Amino acid sequence: MSGWVIGVMVETADEPAPVRCYFAVGFEDRAKAEWTAIDGAAGLGNVAYSPVGGLEPVQALTALTPARMKRLGLAPGEVRPLGRALPRKWL
């Protein structure tokens, strides 16, 4: 593994409830990837601190292999916001 796809629940002004935003993070260490995704999400709004609708506020969805990162253009150490829609090609 060389990276992770992380989902972070964020409270935004334009949504009545927290929404999940997705990030691709080029760190092998899962905890470091999760904290890096939280840092990226903090610019979008307040990060939820408890589960929302049964979903954890921060969740690693899948690990990325070096080959997959290369194919999708994610560099080691890079953080790429993937938006609010489930990033199927990254999973």
SEDOLO-412324 format. One record per residue: x negated, y negated, z of N, C-alpha, C in turn; chain. Coordinates in nm, 2 decimals, always signed. Atoms other than C-alpha are relative to their C-alpha. Last residue first. Layout:
N
MARMAR   n.east   n.north     n.up   ca.east   ca.north    ca.up   c.east   c.north     c.up   chain
MARMAR        X         Y        Z         X          Y        Z        X         Y        Z       A
...
***
This chain:
91
MARMAR   n.east   n.north     n.up   ca.east   ca.north    ca.up   c.east   c.north     c.up   chain
MARMAR    -0.03     -0.12    -0.09     +1.22      -0.24    -0.53    -0.03     +0.12    -0.08       A
MARMAR    +0.11     -0.01    -0.10     +1.05      -0.54    -0.71    +0.02     +0.13    +0.09       A
MARMAR    +0.12     -0.04    +0.07     +1.27      -0.50    -1.02    -0.12     +0.02    +0.10       A
MARMAR    +0.00     -0.14    +0.04     +1.58      -0.49    -0.80    -0.13     +0.04    -0.07       A
MARMAR    +0.10     +0.00    +0.11     +1.52      -0.83    -0.63    -0.03     +0.14    -0.05       A
MARMAR    +0.09     -0.12    -0.02     +1.84      -0.84    -0.43    -0.09     +0.01    -0.11       A
MARMAR    -0.06     -0.13    +0.06     +1.98      -1.19    -0.49    -0.10     +0.11    +0.02       A
MARMAR    -0.11     -0.06    -0.09     +1.88      -1.47    -0.25    +0.05     +0.13    -0.05       A
MARMAR    -0.14     +0.05    +0.00     +1.55      -1.58    -0.41    +0.09     +0.08    +0.09       A
MARMAR    -0.07     -0.08    +0.11     +1.22      -1.40    -0.49    +0.15     -0.04    +0.00       A
MARMAR    -0.15     -0.01    -0.03     +0.99      -1.63    -0.30    +0.07     +0.06    -0.11       A
MARMAR    -0.09     +0.04    +0.11     +0.63      -1.53    -0.38    +0.14     +0.01    +0.05       A
MARMAR    -0.14     -0.01    -0.04     +0.36      -1.51    -0.11    +0.09     -0.06    -0.11       A
MARMAR    -0.10     +0.09    +0.06     +0.00      -1.44    -0.23    +0.14     +0.02    +0.06       A
MARMAR    -0.01     +0.12    -0.08     -0.26      -1.28    -0.01    +0.10     -0.10    -0.05       A
MARMAR    +0.02     -0.03    -0.14     -0.35      -1.02    -0.28    +0.00     -0.13    +0.08       A
MARMAR    +0.14     -0.01    -0.04     -0.21      -1.14    -0.61    -0.01     +0.03    +0.15       A
MARMAR    +0.02     +0.05    -0.14     +0.14      -1.06    -0.73    -0.14     +0.02    +0.04       A
MARMAR    +0.07     +0.13    -0.01     +0.17      -1.04    -1.11    -0.02     -0.06    +0.14       A
MARMAR    -0.10     +0.11    -0.02     +0.45      -0.78    -1.14    -0.07     -0.13    +0.02       A
MARMAR    -0.10     +0.01    +0.10     +0.22      -0.52    -1.30    +0.10     -0.11    +0.01       A
MARMAR    +0.07     +0.05    +0.12     -0.07      -0.60    -1.07    +0.10     -0.01    -0.11       A
MARMAR    +0.03     +0.14    -0.02     +0.15      -0.57    -0.76    -0.06     -0.05    -0.13       A
MARMAR    -0.13     +0.08    +0.01     +0.29      -0.24    -0.89    -0.02     -0.15    +0.02       A
MARMAR    -0.04     +0.00    +0.14     -0.06      -0.10    -0.94    +0.13     -0.08    -0.03       A
MARMAR    +0.08     +0.10    +0.08     -0.17      -0.22    -0.60    +0.04     +0.00    -0.15       A
MARMAR    +0.14     -0.06    +0.03     +0.12      -0.04    -0.44    -0.08     -0.10    -0.08       A
MARMAR    +0.05     +0.02    +0.14     +0.41      -0.24    -0.30    -0.14     +0.06    -0.01       A
MARMAR    +0.14     +0.02    +0.02     +0.59      -0.13    +0.02    -0.04     -0.01    -0.15       A
MARMAR    +0.08     -0.10    +0.07     +0.96      -0.16    +0.05    -0.15     -0.04    -0.01       A
MARMAR    -0.09     -0.08    +0.08     +1.23      -0.34    +0.25    -0.08     +0.11    -0.08       A
MARMAR    +0.08     -0.04    +0.12     +1.04      -0.50    +0.53    +0.08     +0.11    -0.08       A
MARMAR    +0.00     -0.15    +0.03     +1.31      -0.65    +0.75    -0.09     +0.02    -0.12       A
MARMAR    +0.11     -0.01    +0.08     +1.34      -0.99    +0.93    -0.02     +0.15    -0.02       A
MARMAR    +0.04     +0.13    +0.05     +1.67      -1.10    +1.08    -0.12     +0.00    -0.09       A
MARMAR    +0.10     +0.06    -0.09     +1.79      -0.74    +1.11    -0.04     -0.13    -0.06       A
MARMAR    +0.13     +0.02    +0.07     +2.11      -0.67    +0.92    -0.10     -0.06    +0.09       A
MARMAR    +0.07     -0.13    +0.00     +2.42      -0.54    +1.11    -0.14     +0.00    -0.07       A
MARMAR    -0.08     -0.10    +0.08     +2.63      -0.84    +1.01    -0.07     +0.14    -0.01       A
MARMAR    -0.12     +0.07    +0.06     +2.36      -1.08    +1.13    +0.07     +0.11    -0.08       A
MARMAR    -0.07     -0.07    +0.12     +2.10      -0.94    +1.37    +0.12     -0.07    -0.05       A
MARMAR    -0.07     -0.13    -0.04     +1.93      -1.19    +1.60    +0.06     +0.06    -0.12       A
MARMAR    +0.07     -0.06    -0.10     +1.68      -1.48    +1.56    +0.06     +0.13    +0.06       A
MARMAR    -0.09     -0.06    -0.10     +1.80      -1.62    +1.23    -0.09     +0.08    +0.10       A
MARMAR    +0.00     -0.15    +0.01     +1.53      -1.83    +1.05    +0.09     +0.05    +0.12       A
MARMAR    +0.03     -0.07    -0.13     +1.63      -2.20    +1.04    +0.01     +0.15    -0.02       A
MARMAR    -0.10     +0.03    -0.11     +1.62      -2.35    +0.69    -0.05     +0.07    +0.13       A
MARMAR    -0.13     -0.01    +0.06     +1.44      -2.31    +0.35    +0.11     -0.03    +0.11       A
MARMAR    -0.02     +0.12    +0.08     +1.10      -2.42    +0.47    +0.13     -0.01    -0.06       A
MARMAR    -0.02     +0.12    -0.09     +1.11      -2.17    +0.75    +0.02     -0.12    -0.08       A
MARMAR    -0.14     +0.02    -0.02     +1.15      -1.89    +0.49    +0.03     -0.12    +0.09       A
MARMAR    -0.06     +0.05    +0.13     +0.79      -1.91    +0.38    +0.14     -0.03    +0.01       A
MARMAR    +0.06     +0.13    +0.03     +0.66      -1.89    +0.74    +0.06     -0.06    -0.13       A
MARMAR    -0.07     +0.09    -0.09     +0.90      -1.60    +0.80    -0.05     -0.14    -0.02       A
MARMAR    -0.13     +0.03    +0.06     +0.75      -1.43    +0.50    +0.09     -0.09    +0.08       A
MARMAR    +0.03     +0.09    +0.11     +0.40      -1.47    +0.64    +0.13     -0.03    -0.07       A
MARMAR    +0.02     +0.13    -0.05     +0.52      -1.32    +0.97    -0.03     -0.10    -0.11       A
MARMAR    -0.13     +0.05    -0.06     +0.66      -1.02    +0.79    -0.01     -0.14    +0.05       A
MARMAR    -0.09     +0.03    +0.11     +0.35      -0.97    +0.58    +0.13     -0.06    +0.05       A
MARMAR    +0.05     +0.12    +0.06     +0.13      -0.99    +0.88    +0.08     -0.05    -0.11       A
MARMAR    -0.03     +0.11    -0.10     +0.34      -0.73    +1.06    -0.05     -0.13    -0.06       A
MARMAR    -0.15     +0.03    +0.00     +0.33      -0.50    +0.75    +0.03     -0.12    +0.09       A
MARMAR    -0.05     -0.01    -0.14     -0.05      -0.52    +0.71    +0.14     -0.04    +0.00       A
MARMAR    -0.02     -0.14    -0.03     -0.12      -0.47    +0.34    +0.06     +0.02    +0.13       A
MARMAR    +0.08     -0.04    -0.11     -0.07      -0.84    +0.25    +0.03     +0.15    +0.03       A
MARMAR    +0.12     -0.08    +0.04     +0.05      -0.96    -0.09    -0.09     +0.03    +0.12       A
MARMAR    +0.11     +0.05    -0.08     +0.40      -1.08    +0.02    -0.12     +0.10    -0.03       A
MARMAR    +0.11     -0.10    +0.03     +0.70      -1.06    -0.21    -0.12     -0.05    +0.07       A
MARMAR    +0.14     +0.04    +0.03     +0.98      -1.26    -0.05    -0.08     +0.12    -0.03       A
MARMAR    +0.10     -0.10    +0.03     +1.36      -1.22    -0.03    -0.14     -0.06    -0.03       A
MARMAR    +0.09     +0.04    +0.11     +1.62      -1.45    +0.12    -0.12     +0.10    +0.00       A
MARMAR    +0.13     -0.06    +0.01     +1.90      -1.31    +0.33    -0.07     -0.05    -0.12       A
MARMAR    +0.02     -0.08    +0.13     +2.18      -1.55    +0.40    -0.14     +0.06    +0.00       A
MARMAR    +0.14     -0.02    +0.05     +2.29      -1.69    +0.74    +0.00     +0.09    -0.12       A
MARMAR    +0.06     -0.10    -0.08     +2.66      -1.79    +0.77    -0.15     +0.02    -0.06       A
MARMAR    -0.06     -0.01    -0.14     +2.85      -2.09    +0.66    -0.06     +0.10    +0.09       A
MARMAR    -0.07     -0.13    -0.02     +2.62      -2.16    +0.36    +0.05     +0.01    +0.14       A
MARMAR    -0.11     -0.02    +0.10     +2.51      -2.50    +0.22    +0.07     +0.13    +0.02       A
MARMAR    -0.11     +0.09    -0.01     +2.32      -2.61    +0.53    +0.11     +0.03    -0.09       A
MARMAR    +0.02     +0.12    +0.09     +2.10      -2.30    +0.54    +0.12     -0.09    +0.02       A
MARMAR    -0.12     +0.09    -0.02     +2.06      -2.04    +0.82    -0.03     -0.12    -0.09       A
MARMAR    +0.02     +0.15    -0.02     +1.80      -1.79    +0.70    +0.13     -0.07    +0.01       A
MARMAR    -0.13     +0.07    -0.02     +1.79      -1.41    +0.73    -0.03     -0.14    +0.03       A
MARMAR    -0.01     +0.09    -0.12     +1.45      -1.28    +0.60    +0.14     -0.07    +0.00       A
MARMAR    -0.12     +0.08    -0.01     +1.40      -0.99    +0.36    +0.01     -0.07    +0.13       A
MARMAR    -0.06     +0.03    -0.13     +1.05      -0.87    +0.29    +0.13     -0.08    -0.01       A
MARMAR    -0.12     +0.08    +0.03     +0.90      -0.70    -0.01    +0.07     -0.01    +0.13       A
MARMAR    -0.13     -0.04    -0.05     +0.55      -0.57    +0.09    +0.11     -0.09    -0.06       A
MARMAR    -0.10     +0.11    -0.02     +0.20      -0.56    -0.03    +0.13     +0.05    +0.05       A
MARMAR    +0.07     +0.13    +0.00     -0.11      -0.35    -0.07    +0.08     -0.12    +0.02       A
MARMAR    -0.08     +0.12    +0.00     +0.00      +0.00    +0.00    -0.09     -0.12    +0.00       A
***
